[in-house]
Amino acid sequence: MKKAIIVYYSKSGNTAKLGDLLTQEMKQHYETHIQSLQATDESESFFGQAVRALLKRRARLKPQTRVELAEYDLICLGTPVWAFGPAPALRTFMQVCTGVANKPILNFVTYGSGAGKNNCISQMNELMTKKGARPGTPLLIQQFQLYNPTKVTDSIRKVLDEYEK
């Protein structure tokens, strides 16, 4: 069976909820592993977090964070949109992860207004293509949609179909 990993950062729980729904669908086709990122130097202030994201600052990840991904056939990376880009914890993970060359990447984001979702995906794609990865169709879910898991699951299935081809 193919192996997949879902790596995500979630502060409010929205991205974690999407990660859980994605996991449920992926387990039908992949041996699926999950890694929730935690920054040890994160600000409790929303403004402080936004400034770090805007300035593309790195985060200090917990030492046990798995960064070698060569054993996986599909890599899924998730983040909320913060200041038009990924949260610092995921940005840092994308900068330090290894073993992603020629691997398909499924980027997934949760967002509020949607103003920065495309920029966030662009930044994620840029970081991963520099490492030789192959980003494909992203999964973009507005936070209020998470209250309708059936609709989100339908969106997940459509995106996963692209990776199964």
N, C-alpha and C positions, 0 to 999 in steps of 0.2 A: 504494500500500500504506500502511496506517496505520502510525504511528510510536509506539513505546513507549520509555520509559527505566526502567531498574532502578537505583535509588540505594540503596546499603546500607552499613552499617558492620559490620565483623566483626573481633573481636580474636582469637578462637581458631580461626577458619576455618569454624565451623558455619554462620553466616549466609552466608558466601561460597559454601559448598557448595550451600545452598538457592538462592541467587541464580543459580548456574550451572545448576541443574536447571530453574529457572523460565525462564531465558534459552533453554534448549534447546526448551522447549515453546512459548514465545512466538514464536520465530523462524518458526514455521509460519504465523502470522497477522499478525505485525508486523515492521517494520524495527526492530530492537531495539538500543538503545544501553545501555551499562553504565557506571556510575560508582561506584567504591569510595571511600568517604569515609575521610579520614585526619585525625586531630586532631594539630596540632603541639605542643599543650600537655598531652598525655595522661600521666597518672601510670602508672608501671610497677607500682604496688602495687594489688592487687585491692581492698583496703579503700579506698584513695584513689579508685579508679574508682567504687566503690559509693556512697561519700559524695557524689561529684559528681553521680551520677545521682539519688540520693535528694533532694538539694537543688535539683535541676533546673538545675544550672549549665551555662553555655554552654561550648562548645569553640571553639578557634581552628582553623578549617578551612584546608587548603592554599589558597593564593591562586588556583590554577587551577581550583578547584571550580566547575562549571557550576551556576548557580542560576536561570537563566532557562529555564523549561520550557514556554513557550507553544506551541512547535512540536510537542509530543507529544500524542497522542490518549489515551494511557493512561500513568499515572505509578505506578510500583511502588516502595514504600519499605520497606526491611528493616532490622531491628535484632535483636540479642539482648535479652532482658529483663534489665535491670539494676536492682535495687532497685525492682521493681514498675513500671518505666517504660522508655522507650527510652534507649539510650546517648546521652551528651551530644553526640557528633558528629552523630547523626541529629536529635536535638532541635534543635540549632542550625541544621542544614540546613532543617528544616521551618519555622523561624522566619524565615529569610532568603530562601527560594526565592520566585520570582515566576512569574506566568503560569499559575497553577493554577485560577483561577476557572472553575467549571462543568466541570472535568475530573474523570473518574473516577480514584479512587485505590485501588490494591490494596496494603494494608499486609500485610507478612509478618514474622513473628517466630519466632525459635528460643528455646527455653527448656529449663531443667533440670527443676525440680520442678513448674512450672506454676502456682505460687502467685500470680505477678504478671502472667500473660499477658493476662488480660482488662483489668486496669488499664492495662497498657502500650498495648493497642489503643485503649482509651478516651482516653488522653492523646494518642495519635497522631491519632485522629479529631477530637478537640477542636482541636488545633493546625491541622489542615488545613481543617476546616469554617469556622474563623475567616477563612480566606483564600478562602472560596467554593467549595472543592473538594467533591467528592462521594465520600466513602469508601464502599466497598461491603463485600462479603464478605471477611473477612481470611483469610489463610493462616497457620495456627498449627501449627508442627512441633516436637515434642519432640526434643532433640538425639540420642537413641538411635535415632530413626526414620530418621535420615540414613544409617544403615548398611543400610537397605532402600530403595534408590533407586526401585524399582518402586512401592512403596507411596506414597512421597512424590510421584512423578510422577502417580499416580492422584489424589492429593489436589489437586495443582496443576491437573490437567485439570478437576476438578469446580469449583474456584474460577474458573478462566478461562472456563468455560461461562457463569457468571453475568455476566461482563463482555462476552461475545459476544452476549448477547440484546439 
